[in-house]
Amino acid sequence: MLPPWSRPLEVDRLADGGADVDFAIPLAELSGLRPQRAGVAGKVQGRAQFTRERGLAVARLTLEGSATLECQRCMQPLEFALNSQVRVALLHSEAEVARVPEELEPVLAPGGRISIGELITEELLLSLPIVPLHEGDTRCASVPEAAAAAPADTHRPFAQLADLLKR
């Protein structure tokens, strides 16, 4: 049985009714997030409030939680806080993009249906760092000093290439 957040919802019906949908989603279960952020863990919870503005179905997403990512410098777990509010216009087709005001983000809802999981995945792909790194010093605290320092004797195989090309 599918979890409630993964079922496609009719955006027009939700917008016309002013529906509020609460959610709590384990990040590892978001199938759209896995190919982009393999190994992500954590949980996000929040609320999606649906309304109609200027003839468009609009969802106001409020989410908070944390994601556990892998630091690309030291390869250790990195906790990333999630706290976001965004308003999105839910569009039936790409032709409607021109009607979306600047303060709204356009999101395609093919056939007028989209799941809460798809909305959250879109927001997370925009808010999670492309290259997760621990903040602070240029080196992570867990990287040994010898590994962080550049080797004193660097081998440069192409250093003499300029001289060879002049011949």
N, CA, C and O of each residue as an XYZ file, in Angstrom:
668
protein
N       0.826     -1.182      0.000
C       0.000      0.000      0.000
C       0.874      1.252      0.000
O       1.848      1.335      0.748
N       0.528      2.206     -0.828
C       1.298      3.437     -0.947
C       1.088      4.344      0.267
O      -0.026      4.455      0.780
N       2.171      4.994      0.727
C       1.990      5.964      1.808
C       1.169      7.159      1.302
O       1.191      7.449      0.106
N       0.449      7.853      2.185
C      -0.431      8.944      1.750
C       0.286     10.059      0.977
O      -0.299     10.644      0.065
N       1.529     10.358      1.324
C       2.245     11.441      0.662
C       2.678     11.090     -0.760
O       3.080     11.979     -1.511
N       2.605      9.823     -1.143
C       3.029      9.429     -2.492
C       1.867      9.303     -3.473
O       2.090      9.089     -4.665
N       0.638      9.432     -2.995
C      -0.534      9.324     -3.873
C      -0.762     10.633     -4.622
O      -0.704     11.705     -4.019
N      -1.021     10.561     -5.926
C      -1.323     11.789     -6.675
C      -2.631     12.410     -6.193
O      -3.622     11.714     -5.970
N      -2.615     13.719     -6.040
C      -3.778     14.462     -5.574
C      -4.277     15.383     -6.687
O      -3.490     15.843     -7.513
N      -5.565     15.648     -6.708
C      -6.152     16.558     -7.691
C      -5.963     17.986     -7.192
O      -6.611     18.406     -6.233
N      -5.074     18.730     -7.845
C      -4.700     20.055     -7.357
C      -5.849     21.054     -7.451
O      -5.976     21.914     -6.579
N      -6.688     20.968     -8.480
C      -7.797     21.911     -8.600
C      -8.793     21.731     -7.459
O      -9.265     22.713     -6.887
N      -9.111     20.502     -7.131
C     -10.053     20.235     -6.042
C      -9.489     20.716     -4.701
O     -10.212     21.294     -3.890
N      -8.191     20.474     -4.475
C      -7.568     20.921     -3.233
C      -7.529     22.447     -3.150
O      -7.801     23.020     -2.095
N      -7.189     23.108     -4.269
C      -7.106     24.571     -4.293
C      -8.478     25.202     -4.097
O      -8.618     26.159     -3.335
N      -9.480     24.679     -4.774
C     -10.836     25.227     -4.649
C     -11.392     25.033     -3.238
O     -12.167     25.862     -2.762
N     -11.010     23.961     -2.574
C     -11.480     23.677     -1.223
C     -10.610     24.283     -0.134
O     -10.956     24.192      1.044
N      -9.473     24.908     -0.500
C      -8.571     25.484      0.504
C      -8.025     24.448      1.463
O      -7.932     24.698      2.665
N      -7.667     23.297      0.947
C      -7.231     22.167      1.779
C      -5.842     22.390      2.378
O      -4.983     23.044      1.787
N      -5.658     21.832      3.556
C      -4.353     21.776      4.212
C      -3.983     20.303      4.346
O      -4.796     19.488      4.780
N      -2.741     19.967      3.968
C      -2.285     18.585      4.056
C      -0.997     18.562      4.878
O       0.010     19.150      4.486
N      -1.042     17.883      6.010
C       0.147     17.704      6.842
C       0.900     16.469      6.357
O       0.295     15.509      5.879
N       2.223     16.504      6.484
C       3.031     15.366      6.022
C       4.240     15.165      6.917
O       4.709     16.093      7.577
N       4.728     13.950      6.927
C       5.984     13.553      7.559
C       6.567     12.471      6.657
O       5.986     11.395      6.511
N       7.713     12.758      6.055
C       8.259     11.884      5.025
C       9.709     11.525      5.334
O      10.526     12.426      5.525
N      10.054     10.240      5.389
C      11.469      9.836      5.462
C      12.133     10.126      4.108
O      11.633      9.698      3.068
N      13.234     10.837      4.124
C      13.886     11.254      2.877
C      14.349     10.073      2.035
O      14.367     10.159      0.807
N      14.716      8.991      2.670
C      15.185      7.820      1.924
C      14.082      7.215      1.064
O      14.371      6.471      0.127
N      12.818      7.523      1.369
C      11.700      6.959      0.610
C      11.267      7.825     -0.570
O      10.383      7.426     -1.327
N      11.864      8.986     -0.740
C      11.524      9.846     -1.875
C      12.270      9.358     -3.109
O      13.462      9.623     -3.266
N      11.573      8.651     -3.976
C      12.224      8.031     -5.132
C      12.844      9.064     -6.063
O      13.855      8.765     -6.699
N      12.293     10.247     -6.170
C      12.857     11.283     -7.033
C      14.124     11.891     -6.477
O      14.877     12.525     -7.217
N      14.378     11.717     -5.197
C      15.571     12.270     -4.556
C      16.754     11.314     -4.635
O      17.905     11.750     -4.648
N      16.479     10.013     -4.688
C      17.548      9.001     -4.675
C      18.569      9.143     -5.801
O      19.766      9.080     -5.522
N      18.162      9.333     -7.064
C      19.184      9.427     -8.109
C      20.104     10.641     -7.959
O      21.267     10.588     -8.360
N      19.593     11.736     -7.383
C      20.384     12.946     -7.241
C      21.184     12.989     -5.950
O      22.275     13.558     -5.915
N      20.659     12.399     -4.899
C      21.288     12.435     -3.580
C      21.296     11.039     -2.974
O      20.590     10.773     -2.001
N      22.088     10.158     -3.547
C      22.153      8.775     -3.055
C      22.628      8.777     -1.605
O      23.542      9.516     -1.241
N      22.006      7.957     -0.798
C      22.416      7.807      0.592
C      21.877      8.875      1.530
O      22.264      8.908      2.698
N      21.009      9.738      1.064
C      20.455     10.754      1.945
C      19.536     10.093      2.966
O      18.771      9.186      2.640
N      19.625     10.563      4.200
C      18.780     10.049      5.278
C      18.182     11.240      5.998
O      18.569     12.383      5.755
N      17.250     10.973      6.873
C      16.616     12.035      7.637
C      15.122     12.032      7.415
O      14.559     11.096      6.846
N      14.492     13.095      7.874
C      13.041     13.179      7.788
C      12.637     14.639      7.628
O      13.285     15.542      8.158
N      11.576     14.847      6.900
C      11.024     16.183      6.733
C       9.537     16.133      7.058
O       8.842     15.186      6.690
N       9.062     17.157      7.748
C       7.643     17.242      8.051
C       7.192     18.673      7.805
O       8.003     19.597      7.752
N       5.903     18.833      7.658
C       5.381     20.167      7.414
C       3.942     20.144      6.955
O       3.179     19.232      7.272
N       3.585     21.182      6.192
C       2.209     21.352      5.744
C       2.201     21.971      4.352
O       3.020     22.828      4.021
N       1.252     21.512      3.556
C       0.978     22.099      2.241
C      -0.416     22.705      2.318
O      -1.392     22.005      2.588
N      -0.504     24.013      2.079
C      -1.782     24.716      2.103
C      -2.125     25.101      0.668
O      -1.359     25.798      0.002
N      -3.265     24.647      0.206
C      -3.683     24.873     -1.171
C      -4.692     26.016     -1.237
O      -5.607     26.100     -0.418
N      -4.512     26.890     -2.220
C      -5.433     27.995     -2.472
C      -5.504     28.230     -3.978
O      -4.815     27.578     -4.762
N      -6.342     29.164     -4.350
C      -6.411     29.575     -5.758
C      -6.118     31.072     -5.801
O      -6.755     31.867     -5.109
N      -5.133     31.437     -6.636
C      -4.748     32.835     -6.812
C      -4.654     33.140     -8.298
O      -3.995     32.419     -9.047
N      -5.317     34.214     -8.723
C      -5.295     34.641    -10.129
C      -5.643     33.504    -11.077
O      -5.104     33.421    -12.181
N      -6.531     32.642    -10.653
C      -6.968     31.525    -11.483
C      -6.028     30.334    -11.479
O      -6.277     29.356    -12.185
N      -4.944     30.390    -10.694
C      -3.970     29.296    -10.631
C      -4.085     28.558     -9.302
O      -4.327     29.167     -8.261
N      -3.911     27.257     -9.351
C      -3.818     26.468     -8.119
C      -2.449     26.739     -7.504
O      -1.426     26.628     -8.180
N      -2.434     27.095     -6.215
C      -1.196     27.455     -5.533
C      -1.062     26.617     -4.274
O      -2.033     26.403     -3.548
N       0.159     26.145     -4.023
C       0.460     25.415     -2.789
C       1.528     26.178     -2.026
O       2.573     26.534     -2.572
N       1.248     26.420     -0.757
C       2.244     27.035      0.122
C       2.827     25.905      0.960
O       2.140     25.316      1.795
N       4.099     25.611      0.726
C       4.776     24.520      1.433
C       5.593     25.086      2.583
O       6.378     26.018      2.408
N       5.398     24.514      3.748
C       6.218     24.822      4.907
C       6.818     23.501      5.349
O       6.099     22.554      5.667
N       8.146     23.447      5.366
C       8.779     22.190      5.762
C       9.963     22.436      6.667
O      10.646     23.456      6.580
N      10.183     21.472      7.535
C      11.345     21.503      8.422
C      11.762     20.072      8.722
O      10.976     19.132      8.607
N      13.000     19.945      9.103
C      13.550     18.628      9.401
C      15.052     18.672      9.259
O      15.663     19.734      9.372
N      15.642     17.531      9.015
C      17.083     17.482      8.787
C      17.406     16.351      7.826
O      16.728     15.325      7.776
N      18.457     16.577      7.076
C      18.944     15.574      6.129
C      20.366     15.202      6.531
O      21.177     16.070      6.855
N      20.655     13.932      6.508
C      22.012     13.469      6.755
C      22.643     13.168      5.409
O      22.219     12.259      4.695
N      23.662     13.946      5.074
C      24.376     13.817      3.809
C      25.800     13.370      4.101
O      26.188     13.251      5.263
N      26.571     13.124      3.070
C      27.976     12.741      3.238
C      28.853     13.914      2.819
O      28.787     14.370      1.678
N      29.673     14.399      3.745
C      30.605     15.482      3.446
C      31.551     15.009      2.348
O      32.137     13.930      2.446
N      31.694     15.804      1.322
C      32.530     15.403      0.190
C      34.009     15.667      0.434
O      34.843     15.326     -0.405
N      34.342     16.267      1.564
C      35.741     16.491      1.898
C      36.275     15.363      2.779
O      37.339     14.808      2.505
N      35.526     15.022      3.848
C      36.027     14.029      4.794
C      35.253     12.710      4.733
O      35.621     11.745      5.403
N      34.170     12.664      3.923
C      33.349     11.472      3.733
C      32.654     11.011      5.016
O      32.307      9.838      5.149
N      32.452     11.931      5.954
C      31.754     11.648      7.202
C      30.336     12.217      7.123
O      30.067     13.083      6.290
N      29.424     11.739      7.981
C      28.045     12.258      7.960
C      27.998     13.753      8.265
O      28.778     14.272      9.063
N      27.080     14.411      7.618
C      26.889     15.849      7.764
C      25.404     16.105      7.946
O      24.601     15.718      7.097
N      25.029     16.748      9.036
C      23.626     17.082      9.282
C      23.328     18.425      8.611
O      24.032     19.411      8.830
N      22.291     18.445      7.804
C      21.888     19.661      7.106
C      20.467     20.000      7.539
O      19.546     19.213      7.320
N      20.285     21.166      8.152
C      18.971     21.578      8.635
C      18.084     21.997      7.467
O      18.521     22.706      6.560
N      16.852     21.553      7.505
C      15.864     21.906      6.483
C      14.805     22.786      7.126
O      14.153     22.382      8.089
N      14.640     23.968      6.601
C      13.627     24.888      7.093
C      13.281     25.803      5.928
O      14.062     26.682      5.564
N      12.113     25.593      5.351
C      11.798     26.300      4.121
C      10.314     26.617      4.034
O       9.464     25.869      4.518
N      10.031     27.746      3.403
C       8.672     28.114      3.040
C       8.716     28.576      1.594
O       9.532     29.420      1.220
N       7.835     28.017      0.793
C       7.811     28.370     -0.618
C       6.373     28.304     -1.115
O       5.570     27.502     -0.640
N       6.068     29.165     -2.081
C       4.753     29.130     -2.715
C       4.954     28.745     -4.167
O       5.757     29.352     -4.876
N       4.224     27.738     -4.602
C       4.364     27.233     -5.966
C       3.012     27.269     -6.682
O       1.963     27.013     -6.091
N       3.076     27.593     -7.970
C       1.891     27.520     -8.827
C       1.892     26.152     -9.481
O       2.886     25.751    -10.088
N       0.794     25.438     -9.363
C       0.682     24.078     -9.904
C       0.016     24.158    -11.271
O      -1.168     24.478    -11.380
N       0.789     23.865    -12.308
C       0.360     24.060    -13.689
C       0.011     22.745    -14.361
O       0.676     21.732    -14.144
N      -1.030     22.764    -15.174
C      -1.433     21.580    -15.939
C      -0.507     21.349    -17.128
O      -0.273     20.207    -17.523
N       0.028     22.446    -17.706
C       0.905     22.309    -18.873
C       1.942     23.425    -18.869
O       1.800     24.423    -18.161
N       2.972     23.242    -19.659
C       4.045     24.237    -19.756
C       3.554     25.538    -20.386
O       4.166     26.588    -20.189
N       2.468     25.482    -21.134
C       1.926     26.677    -21.777
C       1.443     27.707    -20.749
O       1.343     28.892    -21.070
N       1.147     27.279    -19.540
C       0.645     28.171    -18.495
C       1.753     28.941    -17.768
O       1.445     29.813    -16.956
N       3.011     28.652    -18.028
C       4.123     29.270    -17.299
C       4.093     30.789    -17.429
O       4.428     31.485    -16.470
N       3.706     31.322    -18.576
C       3.687     32.766    -18.796
C       2.710     33.471    -17.851
O       2.873     34.661    -17.581
N       1.711     32.768    -17.352
C       0.710     33.358    -16.454
C       1.163     33.420    -14.997
O       0.514     34.074    -14.180
N       2.252     32.759    -14.666
C       2.694     32.655    -13.269
C       3.380     33.952    -12.840
O       4.347     34.380    -13.472
N       2.882     34.585    -11.761
C       3.543     35.789    -11.249
C       4.945     35.466    -10.722
O       5.245     34.320    -10.386
N       5.797     36.493    -10.658
C       7.196     36.297    -10.258
C       7.353     35.731     -8.853
O       8.320     35.017     -8.583
N       6.422     36.036     -7.952
C       6.570     35.591     -6.568
C       6.250     34.113     -6.376
O       6.426     33.585     -5.278
N       5.788     33.443     -7.414
C       5.483     32.012     -7.337
C       6.455     31.217     -8.190
O       6.887     31.665     -9.253
N       6.790     30.031     -7.706
C       7.611     29.098     -8.480
C       6.675     28.193     -9.284
O       5.738     27.631     -8.717
N       6.904     28.040    -10.574
C       6.047     27.133    -11.353
C       6.455     25.676    -11.171
O       7.639     25.342    -11.203
N       5.461     24.815    -10.981
C       5.681     23.366    -10.868
C       4.644     22.687    -11.758
O       3.450     22.971    -11.670
N       5.110     21.805    -12.597
C       4.222     21.096    -13.515
C       3.500     19.964    -12.785
O       4.121     19.114    -12.146
N       2.155     19.979    -12.900
C       1.312     18.920    -12.344
C       0.547     18.314    -13.513
O      -0.594     18.697    -13.768
N       1.165     17.367    -14.232
C       0.535     16.803    -15.433
C      -0.843     16.232    -15.138
O      -1.030     15.483    -14.179
N      -1.789     16.592    -15.967
C      -3.148     16.095    -15.780
C      -3.826     16.654    -14.542
O      -4.857     16.137    -14.112
N      -3.253     17.717    -13.956
C      -3.845     18.314    -12.760
C      -3.639     17.501    -11.502
O      -4.360     17.682    -10.521
N      -2.651     16.595    -11.518
C      -2.406     15.734    -10.356
C      -0.923     15.765     -9.994
O      -0.051     15.756    -10.863
N      -0.664     15.802     -8.690
C       0.707     15.745     -8.188
C       0.650     15.221     -6.752
O      -0.341     15.419     -6.050
N       1.711     14.558     -6.329
C       1.760     14.049     -4.959
C       2.541     15.023     -4.075
O       3.342     15.819     -4.564
N       2.298     14.946     -2.791
C       3.048     15.756     -1.835
C       4.534     15.390     -1.927
O       5.395     16.263     -1.814
N       4.831     14.115     -2.130
C       6.220     13.669     -2.265
C       6.930     14.334     -3.432
O       8.103     14.690     -3.322
N       6.227     14.507     -4.555
C       6.829     15.182     -5.717
C       7.094     16.653     -5.414
O       8.132     17.186     -5.804
N       6.170     17.309     -4.725
C       6.370     18.711     -4.349
C       7.569     18.861     -3.422
O       8.383     19.768     -3.595
N       7.675     17.978     -2.445
C       8.779     18.037     -1.488
C      10.104     17.728     -2.177
O      11.117     18.366     -1.890
N      10.104     16.755     -3.082
C      11.327     16.422     -3.815
C      11.836     17.622     -4.593
O      13.033     17.908     -4.574
N      10.942     18.331     -5.279
C      11.337     19.531     -6.037
C      11.994     20.553     -5.119
O      13.040     21.107     -5.454
N      11.391     20.803     -3.974
C      11.930     21.790     -3.044
C      13.269     21.341     -2.476
O      14.182     22.156     -2.336
N      13.402     20.066     -2.147
C      14.664     19.567     -1.585
C      15.794     19.612     -2.610
O      16.931     19.927     -2.258
N      15.503     19.306     -3.854
C      16.543     19.367     -4.879
C      17.078     20.786     -5.030
O      18.243     20.977     -5.379
N      16.239     21.773     -4.772
C      16.677     23.165     -4.844
C      17.391     23.623     -3.579
O      18.253     24.499     -3.647
N      17.053     23.053     -2.432
C      17.613     23.553     -1.178
C      18.814     22.761     -0.658
O      19.632     23.316      0.076
N      18.941     21.490     -1.014
C      20.102     20.718     -0.556
C      21.346     21.151     -1.318
O      21.265     21.445     -2.510
N      22.498     21.195     -0.650
C      23.727     21.610     -1.337
C      24.152     20.589     -2.398
O      23.994     19.382     -2.215
N      24.685     21.088     -3.490
C      25.167     20.213     -4.557
C      26.384     19.428     -4.062
O      26.507     18.228     -4.308
N      27.276     20.126     -3.362
C      28.471     19.499     -2.784
C      28.431     19.745     -1.280
O      28.864     20.801     -0.819
N      27.917     18.786     -0.507
C      27.839     18.985      0.940
C      29.224     18.993      1.574
O      30.024     18.086      1.346
N      29.502     20.026      2.375
C      30.771     20.156      3.082
C      30.499     20.656      4.494
O      29.576     21.441      4.713
N      31.306     20.200      5.453
C      31.220     20.761      6.797
C      31.615     22.227      6.720
O      32.528     22.590      5.978
N      30.930     23.069      7.483
C      31.243     24.500      7.482
C      32.435     24.782      8.372
O      32.859     23.934      9.158
N      32.971     25.986      8.239
C      34.059     26.397      9.115
C      35.377     26.421      8.378
O      35.487     26.990      7.292
N      36.379     25.797      8.977
C      37.730     25.785      8.430
C      37.743     25.178      7.035
O      36.799     24.490      6.645
N      38.808     25.432      6.282
C      38.924     24.872      4.941
C      39.110     23.360      4.972
O      38.960     22.694      3.947
N      39.433     22.821      6.132
C      39.571     21.376      6.282
C      38.572     20.889      7.311
O      38.286     21.600      8.275
N      38.053     19.731      7.134
C      37.162     19.139      8.132
C      37.984     18.710      9.327
O      39.146     18.332      9.178
N      37.403     18.761     10.501
C      38.113     18.403     11.727
C      38.536     16.946     11.728
O      39.519     16.582     12.373
N      37.792     16.106     11.004
C      38.098     14.681     11.049
C      39.141     14.245     10.010
O      39.557     13.087     10.003
N      39.562     15.163      9.137
C      40.583     14.813      8.143
C      41.947     14.914      8.807
O      42.284     15.970      9.342
N      42.734     13.859      8.789
C      44.060     13.918      9.399
C      44.905     15.026      8.767
O      44.777     15.306      7.575
N      45.760     15.650      9.562
C      46.597     16.759      9.112
C      47.459     16.368      7.908
O      47.609     17.159      6.977
N      48.018     15.178      7.915
C      48.881     14.741      6.806
C      48.082     14.598      5.509
O      48.598     14.905      4.434
N      46.845     14.141      5.595
C      46.017     13.966      4.398
C      45.542     15.299      3.860
O      45.341     15.434      2.653
N      45.357     16.292      4.724
C      44.862     17.593      4.294
C      45.964     18.421      3.640
O      45.681     19.234      2.760
N      47.218     18.226      4.056
C      48.322     18.999      3.500
C      48.708     18.456      2.124
O      48.662     17.251      1.880
N      49.085     19.362      1.243
C      49.522     18.953     -0.095
C      50.900     18.306      0.021
O      51.724     18.760      0.815
N      51.163     17.273     -0.741
C      52.485     16.637     -0.675
C      53.572     17.619     -1.107
O      53.396     18.376     -2.062
N      54.706     17.596     -0.389
C      55.801     18.528     -0.672
C      56.455     18.212     -2.009
O      56.874     19.124     -2.721
N      56.548     16.945     -2.359
C      57.191     16.520     -3.594
C      56.121     16.114     -4.597
O      55.743     14.944     -4.664
N      55.637     17.060     -5.366
C      54.582     16.772     -6.326
C      55.202     16.360     -7.645
O      56.084     17.044     -8.166
N      54.754     15.271     -8.171
C      55.221     14.784     -9.464
C      54.410     15.468    -10.554
O      53.183     15.376    -10.551
N      55.065     16.149    -11.481
C      54.409     16.870    -12.563
C      54.851     16.261    -13.894
O      55.877     16.662    -14.444
N      54.091     15.297    -14.416
C      54.518     14.569    -15.605
C      54.580     15.429    -16.877
O      55.286     15.067    -17.818
N      53.881     16.524    -16.926
C      53.872     17.341    -18.134
C      54.675     18.627    -18.003
O      54.524     19.531    -18.826
N      55.524     18.729    -16.988
C      56.298     19.934    -16.749
C      57.237     20.223    -17.915
O      57.473     21.389    -18.230
N      57.767     19.216    -18.550
C      58.719     19.406    -19.652
C      58.053     19.432    -21.014
O      58.741     19.518    -22.032
N      56.748     19.362    -21.058
C      56.027     19.291    -22.326
C      56.240     20.527    -23.190
O      56.356     20.395    -24.408
N      56.296     21.709    -22.614
C      56.496     22.940    -23.370
C      57.837     22.899    -24.103
O      57.920     23.302    -25.263
N      58.893     22.413    -23.431
C      60.194     22.320    -24.070
C      60.169     21.331    -25.225
O      60.786     21.588    -26.259
N      59.480     20.219    -25.079
C      59.389     19.211    -26.135
C      58.619     19.732    -27.353
O      58.963     19.407    -28.490
N      57.587     20.533    -27.122
C      56.792     21.066    -28.223
C      57.533     22.126    -29.015
O      57.207     22.343    -30.183
N      58.515     22.796    -28.429
C      59.295     23.823    -29.128
C      60.263     23.226    -30.128
O      60.714     23.933    -31.029
N      60.600     21.956    -30.006
C      61.571     21.303    -30.896
C      61.047     21.099    -32.268
O      61.751     20.563    -33.124
